[in-house]
Amino acid sequence: MTMSLAAMTAALLGRLSPAPGALLQEAIDVTVILNALRALLPAPGKDPARPGT
């Protein structure tokens, strides 16, 4: 969220043109999605086939 706000502020101030800004936003989005997908992975040292262990 902070990275997106920083990029929007830079664009607002004219420091970031539209095409690089769009690419930066896509990179931020991919990073956030990959980070969120980590929640689907089992915790280290846990056996997903044996819940409660």
Secondary structure, 3 states (H helix, E strand, C coil): CHHHHHHHHHHHCCCCCHHHHHHHHHHHHHHHHHHHHHHHCCCCCCCCCCCCC
